[in-house]
């Protein structure tokens, strides 16, 4: 389960580096990464106590989606993302790191969702450390993003 954090600035927009001792939990990874029967967009929320491997599982789902050729976006939230405008900036930064066109952003979840969708079909958006956003003024933005 050991994962190394990157020291560079893009660490918020890419998951931690895979280590030789990382435990792949296929039983948990399968339902997180499989398409649903309808082929529709879906959201999977990974919840658990600190140290149980939530970030590791999410990073594995991210890497699996990339390996399958799906466009992938990664955002590791921090305490600044409790502010709605900062969360939108972070989302656009993550989208840009994934290759989305973020020139002249409207700074809305609908605009971000449209730009992420332009990356291709079956876009995988992984948002880690969402606890920094829950029960804050920024939480409704996540709800709006799910409806894009």
N, C-alpha and C positions, 0 to 999 in steps of 0.2 A: 503494500500500500504506500510505500514511500514515493513521494513525488517531489521533484526539485522545482522551486520557484525560479523564474527567470529574474535577473536583476535589471533587464532593460525595460524601456518605457512601454513596449508592446505587450508586456506581461498581462495587462488587463484584457487584451484582445486576442490572446492565444492561451490555451490551457497549459498547465505545467508540463514540463518535459517528462516523458516516459522514463522510468528507471528499470533496472534489471529485476528489482524485487517487487514490482507492481503485481498485485493479485488481480487477475481477470476473473470477474464473477459473471460468467456466461448466463447463469440462471436469471440474474437481475438485468443484465445488459440486453437480453433478447426482447423483453416487453418494452424497454425504454426506447430501443432503436428500430423495432419492426414497424412497418406501415400497418395501419388499421385495415379492416376488411373493406371499408367503403372507399379507401384511397383518399379520404379527406384529411385536411390539416388536423393535427391533434396536439395537445399539450400534455406533457408528463411532468408532474411535480415530484421531486425526490426530497423526502423529508426524513430526518433522523438526527440523533444526538451528535454533538461534536466528536470527531475522530472515527466515525463509522464508515467513512469512505464515500460520502456523497459527491465530493469534487472529483475523486478518482473515477467513479462510475460515470459522471457527466462527461469527463474528459475522454473516457473510453468510447462513449456514445458519439462524441464529436469526431474522434479519429476514425471510428467505423463509418460514419456518414461521409467523411472525406474520402475514405478508401472506396466507398461505393459510388463516388463521383458526385455526391450531392453538395451544393453550395453550403458552406458552414460559416456561421457567425458566432463568435464567443465574446461574452462580456463578463468580467468579474466585477461585480458591484462593490462599492466601498461606501463609507458613511456619507460622503458628499452626494451620493446618488439619491439620498432622501429628499433632495430638492428637485422638483420636477424639471426645471430647466437644465440642471446638471445631468439628470438621468437621460434626457433627450440628447444632450451633447455626447454622453458616453455611448448611447446607442448608435449615433451617427459615426462616432469614432470606431466602434466595433464593425459597423457596416463598411466603412472605408477600408479598414484593415483586411476585410474579406473580399474587397474588390468592387463594392457597390459605388456607384456614382453619387457622391455627396456634395457636389457643387451646388451652391445656392439653395441650401435646405430651407424648408418651410418650418422646421422644428415642431412637427406634429407627429403623432404616432401613425396616422394614416399615410403621411408622406414617407416616413421611415419604412413602413410596411410595404408600400409600393416600390420603393427603391430596393429593398431586400428581395422582393419577388422578382425584380428584374435580373437578379443573379442567376435565375434558372428555376427549374421545378424542384419540388421537395426540399426547400431551403430548411436547413436545420439551424435554429437559433438557440444557443445554450446560454442561459443567464445563471451564473454562479453567485453565491453569497447574496441571494435575494432577501435575506433577513434584514439587510440594510434598507430595504425599500418598503417592506411590509409595515402597515400601520403608520405610514407617513403620508405626506401630501403627494408623494410620487406614486403611491400604489395604484391609483386609478389609471395611470398611464399604462401599467402592465395589463390591466383589464381591457383597456382600449386596444392595445397591441394584439391581444388575443382575438379580438373581434375584427381585425383587418383582413 
